[in-house]
Amino acid sequence: MTVRHALVPTTLGELTLSADGDALTGLYFPAHTHPPTAERLGEQVDHGRDALLSAAAAQLEEYLAGKRREFDLPLRPGGDAFSEKVWARLRAIDYGDTVTYGDLARELGNRHLAQRVGWSVGHNPISIIIPCHRVLGADGSLTGFAGGLARKRRLLALEEPDAEQAGRLF
């Protein structure tokens, strides 16, 4: 198989899924902050006729409906060694949990790397599936997100534990 992409309608807008061979290489929002190059996208295909893109679209739909907490897809984000470490750590953040950029920097060995961590998080090519939305500012505030802060807020609300949601009702 070749480099290819498909447009997938979701509750977050029309998302772009991209793949190269047997691995997913991207999930992009409309007006994504760091959009993919045409080379990274390849030709447009119908996701229903591509086994990998179809599986990714189905798992994404299940996640957005609150029926899936983890993704089971082959991924190839294609970054430098440091970014790959950051993205691997993002995949280890449990559903419903959050961390800060500083937390990630400390876990990677140097609290002074927070800005570099932030760059890698911001350039994550496989949004949602590599859950960069689970990273917050040092004070717990919502900070930059390639899909926009409104989408980040929606994703975090989707994952919010029931007890916390109930606690906000009273």
C-alpha positions in Angstrom: 0.0 0.0 0.0 1.0 3.6 -0.5 0.8 6.8 1.4 -2.8 7.8 1.5 -5.5 9.7 3.5 -9.2 9.8 4.0 -11.6 12.4 5.3 -13.8 11.1 8.1 -16.9 13.0 9.4 -17.0 13.1 13.2 -18.6 15.1 16.0 -15.4 17.1 16.1 -15.6 18.0 12.5 -14.2 16.4 9.4 -10.9 14.7 10.4 -8.2 13.6 8.1 -6.6 10.2 8.7 -3.4 9.4 7.0 -1.5 6.1 6.6 1.6 4.7 5.0 1.5 1.0 4.3 0.2 -0.8 7.3 0.5 2.0 9.9 -1.5 5.2 10.7 0.7 8.3 10.3 -1.7 11.1 11.1 -5.0 12.3 12.5 -5.6 16.0 11.7 -8.4 18.5 12.6 -9.8 21.1 10.2 -7.5 24.1 10.4 -4.9 22.0 12.3 -2.2 24.2 13.8 0.6 22.2 12.1 -1.0 20.7 9.0 0.6 17.8 7.2 2.5 18.2 3.9 0.9 16.9 0.7 3.7 14.3 0.6 2.7 13.0 4.1 -1.0 12.8 3.0 -0.6 11.1 -0.3 -3.6 10.3 -2.4 -7.1 10.6 -1.1 -9.0 7.4 -0.7 -12.4 6.3 0.6 -11.8 5.1 4.2 -14.5 2.4 3.8 -12.4 0.8 1.1 -9.1 0.8 3.1 -8.9 -1.7 6.0 -6.6 0.3 8.1 -8.3 3.7 7.7 -11.7 2.0 8.1 -10.5 0.4 11.4 -9.1 3.8 12.6 -12.4 5.6 11.7 -14.5 2.9 13.5 -12.3 3.1 16.6 -12.4 6.9 16.6 -16.2 6.8 16.3 -16.4 4.4 19.3 -14.1 6.6 21.3 -16.1 9.8 20.6 -19.3 7.9 21.6 -17.7 7.0 24.9 -17.5 3.3 24.0 -13.7 3.0 23.7 -10.9 4.0 26.0 -7.9 2.7 24.1 -6.9 2.5 20.5 -5.6 -0.7 18.9 -3.9 0.5 15.7 -0.4 0.3 14.3 1.1 3.8 14.5 4.1 5.4 12.8 4.2 9.1 13.8 7.7 9.6 12.3 9.4 12.1 14.5 12.9 12.6 15.8 14.2 10.4 18.7 13.1 12.9 21.4 9.6 13.4 20.0 9.2 9.7 19.7 10.0 9.4 23.5 7.4 12.1 24.2 4.7 10.5 22.1 5.4 7.1 23.7 4.9 8.7 27.1 1.7 10.4 25.9 0.4 6.9 24.9 1.0 5.8 28.5 -1.3 8.5 30.0 -4.4 6.7 31.2 -7.9 7.6 29.9 -9.3 10.3 32.1 -5.9 11.3 33.5 -3.8 14.4 32.7 -0.2 15.5 33.2 1.6 18.8 32.7 4.4 19.6 30.3 6.7 19.9 33.4 5.7 16.4 34.5 6.7 15.0 31.2 10.0 16.8 31.2 10.9 15.5 34.6 9.9 12.0 33.6 12.1 12.3 30.6 15.0 13.3 32.8 15.2 17.1 32.9 12.6 19.5 34.1 14.2 22.2 32.0 13.0 20.4 28.8 9.4 21.5 29.3 9.4 23.8 26.2 11.0 21.1 24.1 8.3 18.7 25.4 5.7 21.3 24.5 7.0 21.5 20.9 6.8 17.7 20.6 3.4 17.6 22.0 2.2 20.4 19.7 3.6 18.6 16.7 2.1 15.2 17.5 0.8 14.1 14.1 -1.7 11.5 15.4 -3.9 13.6 17.6 -6.4 11.9 20.0 -5.0 8.4 19.4 -1.7 9.7 20.8 -3.5 11.7 23.5 -1.8 15.1 23.5 -5.1 16.6 24.8 -4.3 15.1 28.2 -1.4 17.5 28.7 -2.1 20.7 30.6 -0.2 23.8 31.7 1.7 23.9 34.9 -1.2 25.5 36.7 -3.7 22.9 35.3 -4.9 25.3 32.6 -5.8 24.3 29.1 -3.0 25.3 26.8 -2.4 25.0 23.0 -4.0 22.2 21.1 -3.6 21.7 17.3 -7.4 21.2 17.1 -8.2 24.2 19.2 -9.0 24.6 22.9 -12.8 24.0 22.4 -12.0 20.5 21.0 -9.4 19.9 23.8 -12.1 20.8 26.4 -14.6 18.4 24.7 -12.1 15.5 24.7 -11.2 16.1 28.3 -14.9 16.3 29.3 -15.6 13.0 27.4 -12.9 11.3 29.5 -13.8 13.0 32.8 -14.6 10.4 35.5 -18.3 10.1 36.4 -17.6 11.0 40.0 -16.0 14.3 39.0 -18.9 15.1 36.6 -21.4 14.4 39.4 -19.4 16.5 41.8 -19.8 19.5 39.4 -23.6 19.2 39.4 -24.0 20.2 43.1 
